[in-house]
Amino acid sequence: MIKSTFKVVIIFAVATTFVIGCASKEKAEQTPEISDEVKQLIGKHVTLDGYDPSANTTIENINIWKDYNNRSLGISTTGKHGQKVKLLNKVGDAVEVETEDGKKGWVTYYFIKELK
């Protein structure tokens, strides 16, 4: 009985390690690489740009979200069209920025003039 229980524990441990390893590899493969263009902009000031040429309109107040993937957490602050912010990171379509008063949050990349 003890030998068979021990075998089950070993098999479970190996299977769990395999699943976790596969999940980590899959997650790493899904994480997009940051382009050289974006790498050069990290830590630098970029411009918030609310202009939408397809609708020929400008969004003057741009929401900067606390969490890009969970917007129910709310807005960190609001930026203005033309305002300079520091680019901190880019993950997929999301760009982390910091305002002059130190508030951090996330916007979609197309609100950054230098990334359009």
TORFI-770824 format. One line per field, with one value per residue (C-alpha): residue number from 1; residue in one letter; chain; x, y, z. Coordinates in nm, 4 decimals. Example, Ala and Ser with C-alpha at 12.3 -4.5 7.8 and 13.67 -1.06 7.14 Angstrom:
<recs>
i = c(1|2)
aa = c(A|S)
ch = c(A|A)
u = c(1.2300|1.3670)
v = c(-0.4500|-0.1060)
w = c(0.7800|0.7140)
</recs>
This chain:
<recs>
i = c(1|2|3|4|5|6|7|8|9|10|11|12|13|14|15|16|17|18|19|20|21|22|23|24|25|26|27|28|29|30|31|32|33|34|35|36|37|38|39|40|41|42|43|44|45|46|47|48|49|50|51|52|53|54|55|56|57|58|59|60|61|62|63|64|65|66|67|68|69|70|71|72|73|74|75|76|77|78|79|80|81|82|83|84|85|86|87|88|89|90|91|92|93|94|95|96|97|98|99|100|101|102|103|104|105|106|107|108|109|110|111|112|113|114|115|116)
aa = c(M|I|K|S|T|F|K|V|V|I|I|F|A|V|A|T|T|F|V|I|G|C|A|S|K|E|K|A|E|Q|T|P|E|I|S|D|E|V|K|Q|L|I|G|K|H|V|T|L|D|G|Y|D|P|S|A|N|T|T|I|E|N|I|N|I|W|K|D|Y|N|N|R|S|L|G|I|S|T|T|G|K|H|G|Q|K|V|K|L|L|N|K|V|G|D|A|V|E|V|E|T|E|D|G|K|K|G|W|V|T|Y|Y|F|I|K|E|L|K)
ch = c(A|A|A|A|A|A|A|A|A|A|A|A|A|A|A|A|A|A|A|A|A|A|A|A|A|A|A|A|A|A|A|A|A|A|A|A|A|A|A|A|A|A|A|A|A|A|A|A|A|A|A|A|A|A|A|A|A|A|A|A|A|A|A|A|A|A|A|A|A|A|A|A|A|A|A|A|A|A|A|A|A|A|A|A|A|A|A|A|A|A|A|A|A|A|A|A|A|A|A|A|A|A|A|A|A|A|A|A|A|A|A|A|A|A|A|A)
u = c(0.0000|0.2765|0.4663|0.1607|0.0777|0.4374|0.4172|0.0970|0.2601|0.5658|0.3502|0.1393|0.4498|0.6000|0.2709|0.2236|0.5775|0.5199|0.1925|0.3432|0.6458|0.4244|0.2078|0.5132|0.6557|0.3198|0.2919|0.6460|0.5658|0.2530|0.4409|0.5143|0.8624|0.9103|1.0245|1.3523|1.1483|0.9600|1.2763|1.4294|1.1255|1.1112|1.2049|1.1539|0.8729|0.6096|0.2935|-0.0649|-0.2586|-0.6359|-0.6768|-0.8693|-0.8233|-1.0905|-1.3562|-1.1791|-1.2266|-1.0002|-1.0489|-0.9317|-0.9422|-0.7664|-0.8284|-0.5144|-0.6262|-0.4925|-0.4940|-0.5260|-0.6732|-0.9042|-1.0542|-1.3100|-1.0293|-1.0825|-0.8894|-0.5549|-0.5761|-0.6798|-0.4348|-0.4907|-0.4428|-0.0906|0.0320|0.3815|0.4086|0.6961|0.6684|0.7477|0.6504|0.4550|0.2737|0.0749|-0.1467|-0.1084|0.1407|0.2299|0.2892|0.3718|0.2421|0.4492|0.2822|0.3944|0.0666|0.1119|-0.1317|-0.2069|-0.3414|-0.3772|-0.0703|-0.2700|-0.3023|0.0765|0.1723|0.5162|0.3639|0.1005)
v = c(0.0000|0.2428|0.1671|0.2299|0.5539|0.6665|0.5903|0.7957|1.0894|1.0710|1.0478|1.3435|1.5508|1.4775|1.5494|1.8751|1.9862|1.9065|2.1021|2.4027|2.3936|2.3825|2.6673|2.8806|2.8108|2.8881|3.2154|3.3122|3.2396|3.4580|3.7569|3.9800|4.1119|4.4849|4.6347|4.8264|5.1405|5.1045|5.0096|5.3411|5.5299|5.3634|5.6168|5.9065|6.1571|6.0896|6.2768|6.1747|6.1978|6.1686|6.2433|5.9791|6.0442|5.7914|5.9908|6.3276|6.3897|6.4489|6.3018|6.5802|6.3821|6.0460|5.7935|5.6491|5.3234|5.1674|4.8254|4.7892|4.4387|4.5085|4.8487|4.7912|4.8976|5.2487|5.5387|5.6419|5.9874|6.1621|6.2961|6.5712|6.5557|6.6920|6.6295|6.4875|6.1671|5.9306|5.5912|5.3148|4.9877|4.8284|4.4959|4.4023|4.7005|4.8475|5.1214|5.2163|5.5880|5.8284|6.1848|6.4826|6.4656|6.1016|5.9221|5.5952|5.4001|5.2395|5.3564|5.1882|5.2434|5.4421|5.7244|5.7725|5.9929|5.8356|5.4851|5.5646)
w = c(0.0000|0.0906|-0.2326|-0.4506|-0.2648|-0.3081|-0.6842|-0.7138|-0.5346|-0.7625|-1.0761|-0.9590|-0.8862|-1.2288|-1.4070|-1.2158|-1.2949|-1.6631|-1.6744|-1.4946|-1.7246|-2.0347|-1.9059|-1.8349|-2.1791|-2.3418|-2.1479|-2.2474|-2.6112|-2.5902|-2.4439|-2.7406|-2.7912|-2.7523|-3.0818|-3.1034|-3.1760|-2.8464|-2.6532|-2.7611|-2.6273|-2.2837|-2.0188|-2.2595|-2.2902|-2.5547|-2.6539|-2.5774|-2.9028|-2.9099|-3.2812|-3.4767|-3.8505|-3.9519|-3.7630|-3.7995|-3.4272|-3.1304|-2.7847|-2.5537|-2.2257|-2.2401|-1.9628|-1.8054|-1.6442|-1.3235|-1.4924|-1.8689|-1.8554|-1.5612|-1.6227|-1.3484|-1.1101|-1.2420|-1.3831|-1.2352|-1.3938|-1.7120|-1.9665|-2.2199|-2.5954|-2.6593|-2.3030|-2.2536|-2.0475|-1.9775|-2.1501|-1.8989|-2.0673|-2.3502|-2.3301|-2.6397|-2.7216|-2.3710|-2.2876|-1.9313|-1.8846|-1.6033|-1.5897|-1.4752|-1.1325|-1.0904|-1.1601|-1.3465|-1.5577|-1.8911|-2.2275|-2.5631|-2.7842|-3.0413|-2.7885|-2.8160|-3.1102|-3.1495|-3.1799|-3.4437)
</recs>
